[in-house]
Amino acid sequence: MKKNNCTACMVVKNEDRFVWYGINSVLPYVDRFLITDTGSTDKTVEIIKAIKDEKIALTRKEKVTPALLTRYRQEQIDKTETAWLWLVDGDEVYPEKTAQKIRRIMSEGDKYDGIIAHRFDLLGDIYHRQRETVGSYNQFGLRGHYVLRCLRVKAFSDLNVLGDYPDEYFADGAVHVKKRGRDRFALVQEPLFHSMYLQRSTAGKKLQNVLNRQNYKIELGLAVNPENLPDIFFAIRPPIVPEVLGKISVIYLIAAALITPVKILKRKLMEIKI
């Protein structure tokens, strides 16, 4: 096991709008890419197969439940033979600068046990993102859209996934990996782009047969600095891959302008109650 080698792990279902961009944004930086499809009915599988790279190992499952998704993640961990594991969702796209920063941290040997990444949750299109104060996570007291994305496998004697999706977490035996403490986890401030609130499948915006796929959101977001946009969004793509460069429609803007103030007021009221 070479100390800098890395395996990317992805579990997908109906992600054909962004999966090509997500895979290709990470593929140059990993040694192996494990992908588990859990019953896609759009063109997700066809698009993955169109990426001709021997690093990719695609496994197909017929169904998924919250408990099965946890099992599929565990199966990927069990197949990982590299020093590092990199979690990549089918709707996540990395700019080169972010991916390179992650790889540089991995090259520092056993200095860190994991890597926490800064996530831009996109709203309306790829050019706008949600405010950091909305739906933020708490990573060692750091509030914002920060998520655990990489683990140094050898640092844990019994790395496994506990709990059912979406509340699953990584543990060493029965102990949450974050119990290791803040100093064991590197923080990457360069963003990754997360399309959870955009239309992720050509099959539709809200898919009742897909876990956690009722999150299409209409809301005004903050403008993204064009310099931060992943280059892969603008790359030449196969005809089967949908374009994602379209901008927010006038109808969306009108609806968002009406809805956003109400959402902001509701959030403030909830903060007061807390």
Phi, psi and omega in degrees: 000113178283140190295339183256355183294152186217141174245126174272141181233130183220135173241128187226157166202119179052068181234033192288349179280329185238349189297324179297317180293318181296313180298311184290340178285340183250332187309318180294346187252004181236163180263339179209148182227106179268123180235129176244117175266135187248036175109036180298141177244357174265212184261018182305308183296317180299320180291318179299316180294337180285346177274102186274091179213127183292348177291333187278130174237109183261127175243138181246132176242150184276334183210168179213141172228170177306320180287321180293324179299319176299318180297319180296322176296321179295321178300322179292320176300315182296334180271350183284121181247003181266170182291325184240149174240132183240114179278125180228120175279157182292349179247019180250134181231131184255129167294155181301319182300320180291314180297320179295322178296318179299316180294325178296321178295319179299329183286353181275016174070231186263023180296323180233154176260345181199169181228128177256130184250154179266123187249133171263114176273111187286146179229123176082312177200186183281358185260000181224148182224161180285152177295146183297334184281351183265122177058035184284154177263165177241105180249101181055040179086352179271113183264139182148188180272074180244134184224146175286122184236340181225145178226138175274103190305316185294344181287348184240133182283334183213069183288125180208170180251127180242151180085162180261148177304137007264017183256019180289155179209161182267138183222156171257100190073245177251005186257125179307136183299333182288350175294347177297334179106156185302323185290349180269000183235125177280148179247126178253113182278336176299137190277156162248153185257124187243120187260027183306325184265005176259174174285117186261347181226145175291351179283345178149170182278315181241110184251112184291338182267011178239132181301132174058035181248037176244028190255012177302126190235136175252116183190147177286135181241177177276144179291138177272135175299121182306332180291341181271349183295137178297134179299331184298335177299333185253006183283159174294131185234157176296153181303332182289341184273124180294148173280144181238017185274355182298147182261165182306137179280162178298321179298317178299315182299318180295314180297317181294323180296328179280322186278321187303314179300324179294318179295319180298317179296317179299319180294321178295320179296321178294322178296322179294320180295321180292000000 
